[in-house]
Amino acid sequence: MARKILIVGGVAGGASAAARLRRNSEEDRIIMFERGPHVSFSNCSLPYHLSGIIEDVEDLVLMDPELFISQYNIEAKTNNEVLSIDRENKTVSIKNVLTNEVYTESYNKLILSPGANPIVENIQGLETTNLFTVRNVVDIDNIKKFISKVEIKNIVVIGGGFIGVETAENLKLAGYNVSIVIASKQILNTYDYDMVQIFHKEIYDKGINLLIGEKIDKFENNNAYLKSGKIIEADAVIMAKGVTPEIGLAKAAGLEIGETGAIKVDKNYRTNDKDIYAVGDAIEVYNSLTHSATKLALAGPALKAARAVADHINNKSILNKGFIGSSAIKVFDYNGAATGLSESMIKSQKIKINYDIVRIILNDMVGIMPDAKPLHLKLLYEVPTGKILGAQAIGKGDVTKRIDVIATVIKFSGTLDDLRDLELSYAPPFSTAKDVVNYAGYVGSNLLNKDFKQINVDKVRELVENGAFIVDVREAYEYKGSHIKGSVNIPLSRLRSSITEIPKDKPVYLLCRTGQRSYNAVMALQNLGYDNVYNITGSFLGLSYYEYFNDVTTNREKIVTEYNFV
C-alpha cells in the first residue's frame, strides 16, 4: 500500500533520506519541502565560492526539483516553509514564501531535517553593519556580490570554527583584509591547544589578523571596537560563531528535546512520535566513546542517519553503533583531521577516564622524496587497556588517510597493539614502510609498559623558567642554529663518551628535532642506570610551532634563540 512520506528540509539529510526511500520503494509518494530556493546543495563547499575555487555559484547546487522528479519521482518543493505539525491529524501546515499561500499536507511518515541556525551574537551597533551569515547558497551568493564592490576591503569574521576559518581563508585568498575575532583561546576546538598552534601560525603567516581571546564591544562607523581597546576596520561582518539546532517546529509540536538542546531520537532516529523521525544537525546523537548524547553538526553522520531512517520506515534492519566524530579541514597550506576524543574534550566535559598521549612528528612519506613533509600526530589512549580514544593530525601532506585508519580502529574498539599490527599500503611517494600510524602504536605501547617517560611541549616553557636541566642531543651545527635557552648540547653521537656531564640527582629532559634521537638517548641512559630522564615529545620542531604564535602576538620573551620549522 502506497504511503505519503513528507520530509522537512532538502539539504544533506533530507535529500539523502528521500533518495534512499525511493530506492526502497516505487510506490510511496515522497514530498520534500525546503523554505529556501535550493535543494541538495553542497553546504560544506560554500566558503570556496568566495575565493573563486568554486567559480560559479550554480555549481554549489547538486540537484534541482526538475531532476528530483525526473530521476527519482520525488517532489521537491522549494520556497515552501513548513509552519507547524498537527500530530493528532498527521498533517503539516506549509507556506509558499513566494505567494504567501498557506496549505496543508497529510502524511503517513514525517522526517524532520531542518538543520541548524547560525548563532548571531548581540553586539551594540551590529544593526548598522553589513552583516552576513553562512548557511546556504543564497547567503554565500549575497556575500560574494557585496564584497565584489570596489569599496569593500576590510572584512571581520566573528568565530573560529570550521565555517569561520574556511570563510576567512577564502576571503584572504580573494585579496581582502581579513580579521578573525574569537573570544576563546583558540580556533577549531576539535584540536587540542598544543596542536592548534600550527594552524594559528599558518593563519598569522598568511596575513590574517587573528585576534584570540578578544570580544567586540561595539560597531560604529565601519569599525569594530574590541573590549581590549583595539579598533579594526569592518566594511563587512560575517557572523560564524557556530550553529544551534533548529528545533522550533519540533518543540511546538510537542516532540521531546534532549539534554543537549537538540531533538531527542532513539536508535532508529525516531522521535517520541512513532511516525516522526529526525536527522541531521537538529538532533542529538549517541557518542560511543563518552556514552552520552551529543550534538554533531557533520555531514557524514547526517547522511548515515538519513539512510537508516529510510530503511527503518521500510522495515529493514539498521545498525546504530553511535558516532565518534571524525572531521577534516584545510587551512591554507596545511591539512588537518581529527577523530574521537581530545584532551580538551575530556577536561571540559569532565569525562572520568584515565588516559595518556602519544605526540610524534614523522615524515608523511620517505624522507628523501622531494615532497616529504613533517606530519604532526597526537593520539589518545586509555590506561591501562591501551584502547584508542582519539587522534589529531596536521601536516602539508595526507593527514586524512592516517586519521581515517585510526577512526576505523576506534570503531572496532581497537588498541595500541592493533595500530602496531596494521598492514598499511606503502610506496615511497605515499608513506613510510612503518607508517606514522604504526609508530603511534609502538610509542604508545612503550609508554603503556612504562618503558620510558615523556613530557609534552606545552610544559617546556615552565621547565625553562624553573631552570630545568635540558639536554639537546642534536648535532652541534643544529644546536648552533637554534636551541632552547639554557639547554646543554650533548649530541647523541657523543652521548656515551659524555655521560659524566649528565646528572643523576635531578630530572633530565632530552630533545632533538622531532623526538626520535632524544628517545634513543633516553633509552641509552636508562640502560646505563639513569631513571631520571624524560623525552620531550615533538622536541624542537614541535616546540617552535607551539611557542611561535603567542610569542609574536603578545611580545613575550622567547624561550628559544630562534625558531626552526624545517
N, C-alpha and C positions, 0 to 999 in steps of 0.2 A: 504494500500500500504506500503510495507516494506521500511524503511529508513535506511541510514547508519549514525550511530552516532559515532563520534570519541571522545575519552577522552585523554587529555594530563595530565599524572600523575597518578600513580597507587597505591597511598597510601590511607590515610583515605578518603578524599573527592572523589577522582576519583573512587576508588574501590566501595564505597558505592553508588555513582551515577550509576555505571554500574550494580550493583546487583538490585537496585530499577528499573532501566529501563527494565531489563529483567522480573521482576515480573509484570511490567505493560504491556509488550508486548512480544510475542514469535516470532513476525515477523521481528523485526528490527535486523539489523546486528550491533553489538556493538564491537568496537575495542578500546582497551586501550593501550596506549604507555607509557612505563617507561624507562628512559635512564639508570637506574641502573639495577642490576641483580635480584632485588626482587620487588614483588608487595605485597600489603596488609600486610605490616609488622607492628608490634606494636611499633610505633615511641616513645611513652611516656615511654615504658619499657626499652629502650636501655641502660640507665645507670646501670640497675640492673644486667646486664651481667658481669660488671666489678668486682662485689663482689662475683659472683657465686650464687646469689639468683636465677637468671635465668641461669642455668648451661650451657646449650647447646645453641650456637648462632643460631642454626636452629630453636629453639623454638620461636624465635622472629618473624619468618615468619609464618603468619597465613594461607595464601593461596599461591598456585603456579600456573603457567599458565596451567598446566595439569588439576588441579581441576577446574579452572575457565571455561575451555572449556567443561569438562565432566559434571560438576554440573549446570552450568549456560549458556552454549553455548556462552560464552564471550571470544573473542580473546584477550589475554593479552600478548603483545609483549614487553618483557624485552630487555634491552640493545638496545633500539631504541629511539633515541632522535629526537623530533620534532624541526626542524630548523627554519621554517617560515610558515606563514599563508598567503595564497592568497585569500583574502575575495571576490574579484570580481569573481573568477572562483570557489570559495568554495573548495579549495584543501589545503593540507598541505604537506610540504616537510619534509621527515624523513630520518635520517641517522642511519644505523645499525652500532653501535660503535665497534662491533667485526670485521666486514668485510669491514667497510667504504663505503658500498653500500648506495647510496642516491636514494630514490624513492618517489613517490607522492601517496597520497590517497585523494579521493574526500569525501565530507561529505554533509549530509543534515543539521545536527546539530553538533556543536562542543562545548565541555565542557573543560574549562581550569582549571586544578588543579595542578599547578606546585609547589606549596608550597612556602617556603622561604629559603633564603641562610644564612648561619652563617656569622655574621659580623666579619671580621678579621682586627684587628687594625694594623696600620702601625707603627711598633716599630723597632728601629735600632737593627740590628743583629738578627731579627726574623728568617731570612732565614737560619741561622746557627743552629737553634734549631730543636729538634724533635717535630714538630708542628702537632697538630691534631684538628679536629673539630668533632662535634657530630650531624650528620644529618640522617644517615641511618645505616643499618646493616653492610655494608662494613666498615664504619667509626669505629663503636664500636668494630668490629672484629679486625681491624688493631690496635686499641689502646690496646686491650686485649693481642694480640700476642706480641706487642712490649714491654709492661711493664712486661710481664712474664719473660723477660730476667733477669738474676740474678743481673746484674749491675744497673738496674733501681730501684731507691729507692725514689727519690725526685721529686714530680710532682706539677707543678704550674697550677692552674685553674684561668683563667682570666675571671671575670664576676660572678655576684651573682644572676642571675635569676634562674628559675626552673631547667634548664638543668645544669647550673653551680653548684648549691647546691647539686642536686641529684648525679651528677658525682663525686663531691668531697667526699660526704658521702660514696659512694660505693667504691671509691678508698681507703678511710681510713679503711673501713671495711675489705678490702682485704689486709691491712697491710702496706700500703705505707705512706710515709711522705707527707702530702698534705698541700699546701698553697692556699688560695683564695685571689686574689688581685682584689679590686674593687675601682674605683675612687670616687663613690658616698658615702654618709654617712651610707648607709645600704644595706643589701641584700634584695631580694624579695620585690620590691616596690609595690606589691599588698597589702602589710601590712603597716599600719602606723608605724611611728618611735617608738612610745611608746609600740606598740605590738611586733614589730620585735626583740626587745631586748631579748625576751625569746629565740628566735632562735639563736641570737648572743651568748648568754650564753651557749646554748646547744652545738653549734659547737665548741666554745672555750673549753668547759669542755671535749669534746670528743677528743681533741688533734689536731684539725686542726688549722693551723696558719692563722687566719682570719685577713687580713690587710684591714681595712676600710679607705676610703679617701686616697688611695695610687695609684700612677701610676708608671708603669715600664718605665724607661728611656731608657734602652738598655739591650740586652742579649750579654753575652760574656763568653766563656769557661764554658758552662753549668751553668752559674749563671745569675740571674735576678737582675739588679741594679735598685733600686727604686729611684724616684726623692727625696725622703726624706733622702737618704743616706744609707738605709738598703740594705743588699745583701742577697738573698735567693738562695739556690741551685735549679737548674731546669734541671733534667735529661730528662724531657718531659714537654711539654707545651700544655695545652688544652684551645683553644680559645672558650669561652662560653659567649660572650658579648651580645648575643641576635641574632635576625634574622631580615632580611629585605625582604620584599615581592619580589618574583621573577617575575618581570614584563617585562623582556626584550622581550619575544615573543609577548606579548600583545601590548607593546609600538611600536615595529617595524611594527606591523600590523595596526597601527593607531587606536587602541582601547583606549578609554578615561581612563586616570589615574586620580584618585581623589585627593583631597586636602591633604590626609594623605600619598600620595606616593604609594598607592595600587590601584589595578584595581577597577574602579568605576562600580557598578552594580545597577540595580533597585530593586524593592521589590521582583521581581521574580528571582533575581540573573542573569539577562540578561545584557550584556554589551550594548554599543551603536550600536552594530550589532545585529539585531533581531535573528540571527541564531547562535550566540556565547554566551555561558554562562560561568560564572567563580565562583569557590567556594574555600573555604579553606584559608590558610594563605596568599594567594596572593591578596585577596580582602579586601575592607573596608566594614564594616557593620554599621548598624544604632544602636546607643546606645539609648535605650528608656528612659534612665534617664537624659542624657545630651542633648538629641535631636540633636545629631550631628554624623558625620561619625567618625569611629574609626577603628583601626586595632585590631584584637582579635585572636591571634595565639593559639587557643584552639581546641581540638579535637571535643568536643561536638557541637559547632556552625558549624564546617565544615561538620559533619555528617548530621545535620539538613538541612543545605543549599543543600547538595547533594541530599537528598530525595526530597526537594522542587523543584529542577531543573528537576529531573526525572519526577515528577508529572506534572509540568508545560508543559514540552515537550509533555506529553500525555493528555493535555487539562483537567487536574484535578485541581480543585481549591486549592490554598495554602493560608496559613495564616502566614504572617511575621510581628510579633509584635516587631521585633528588639531584641537586646540582652542586658543583664546587666553584663555579665562576671562573671561566677562562677568557682572557681578552688579549688584544694586541693593539699597538699604536705605533705610528711613525712620527718622529719629531725631527724634522729636517733630515740630517744625515744618519740619525740613529733610529734603530728599531727596538721596540720593547714588547715583551709578552709576559703575562703573569697567570698563575693558576692557583686555586686553593687558598689556604690561609697565609697571611703575612704576620710579621711580628706586631705591627701597629694594630691590626685587626684583633689579634689575641688580647692585646693590652687594653684597647678601647672598649671591647665587649666583655672584658674580664672573664675570658674563657679559661676554665680550670684545666689546664693541660701542661704537662712537663715536656719541654721541647729544647732542642738545640739547633744551631745553624751550621751550614757549610757555606763559605764565601770564597769563591775561587775565580781566577781570571786566567783563561786559556785562549789560545788562538782558535778561531772558528773553522780553520782548515789548516793543512800542513804549512808550517811556518815559512818555508821557502817559496811558497806560491805568492805571486805578486799581489794578490787581492786579500791575503790573510790579514785579519784584524782581530784585536782582543775582544773576547766575549766575557762579559761580567755575569756571573750566575750566583744567585743566593737561593739556597734550599733549606726548608724547614722540615725537621723530622721529630717524631715522638720519642721520648726517652721513657722506658728502656726498650720499647718494642722495635724501634727503627722504622716505624710506619711513616711514609712520606705524607706531609701535611700541606705543602705548598712550595712554590718556586717563582722566582722572578729572573728574567734575563734581559740584558741590554747590550747592544753592540751594533756595529755597522753591517754585519752580515745576517745570516739566517738564524734569528732567535726563536721564531715561531716553531720551527722543527723541534728544537730542544724542549720547549715548554709543552708542545703537544705530546711528545713522548712521555714527559713526566705526568701530564694530566691523565694520560691513559693508565699509567702505573697507579696513580691515586684512585682512579675509578675502580680498579681491581684490587684495592686495599694493599698495594704493593709496599715493599720495604727497601731499605738501603741495599740489601743483598740482591734484590731484583734489579735495581739500577746497575749494579756491578755486573750482573749476568746478562744484561741485554745484548743481543747481537744486532748491531745497527749497521746500515749500509755505509760503505767507505770508499772514497777515492780522494786523492789529494785536493781537487778543486772544491770538494763538498764538506769535508770534515777531517778529523784525525782518526787514526786507527783505533785508539781509545778515545771516544768522543767525550766532550765535557760532561755529558750526562753520566757516562761510566765513571769518570773521575769524581763526580759528586758522590756517587755510591762508595767509591773507595775511601775518600776523605771522611765521609760521614761514618762509615764503619770503623775507621781508625779512631775517630772521636768517641763513638759509642763504646768502643772497647777500652777507652782511656789510654790509648797508645801515645797520645801527646796532648798538650794543652794549647789553647789558642786565645787570642783576644782580637776583637773586631776593630776596624779602622776608626770607628766612631769614638773609641776610648783613647786614641793615641794622643790627642791634644792634652787631655788630663795627665797622661803619663809624662809628657814633656814638661808641663807646668810644674809637676811634682818632682822633677829631676830623676826620673826612672833611668835605669841602665838599659840603653837601646843599642843593639849591635846591627849594623848594616853589613850584610855578607856579600854585597855586590863587589865587583872588581873596583880597584882604586879609581880608574878613569870614570866609572859610572858615579861613584861617590863624589868625585870632584865636580861633576856637572851639576848635581843637585842632591841634597840629603836632608834628613831631619836635623834641625839644630840641636847640638849637644850629643848626637849619636856618635858611636865609635865604629870605625871601619875596620872590620876583620874579614877579608874576603874568604869565601868558602874554600878557595884553592889553597889557603894557608891556615885554615882554622885549626887543624890538629897540631901544627907547629906553634900556634899562638895560644894554646889552651890556658896558659897561666894568666893571660890577660882577662879571662872571663871569671867573675866571682861566683862563689857557691853560696854565699851568705845573704843574698838578696835576689829578688826576681830579675830575670834577664829576658828581654824582649827582642826577638830577631825578625828582621825583614830583609827582603831583596826587592826585585822589581814587581813580581806578581805573587810571591809566596811559595814557589816551588823550591828554590835553592835554600830559602830560610827553613822550610820544612825538613830538608835533608840535613841542615845544620842542627836543628833541634834533635833529630833522631840520633845524629852522631854524638852530640853532647850527652844525651840521655844514656847512650851506650857507654859513655866514658864516666858515668857516675853523677851526672847533673840531674836534679829533679826540680829545678827552679827555672826552667826555660819555657818560653811561650812563643808560638809562631803568630805573627801579626797577619791576619787574613787580608788578602788583597794587596798587602805590602805597599810599596811606594807609589805604584800606579793608582791603586785604589784610594790611597790617602790623598794624592794630588786631586783626584776628582772630588773627593769628599770635602776637602777644605776650600777649594777654589772659589765657588760662588759666594759663600759667606764672607770670605776674606775680601774679595774685590768690591762687594756691595756694602759692607759695613766698615771698611777700612781698619779691620782688626789686624793685629800683628800676625804675620805668618809664622808657622812652626817649621817651615821648610826654607832652605836657602833659595830654591827655585822649584817651580812645579815641573813635572815631567809626565807628559801624556803620550809618550812614544813607547 
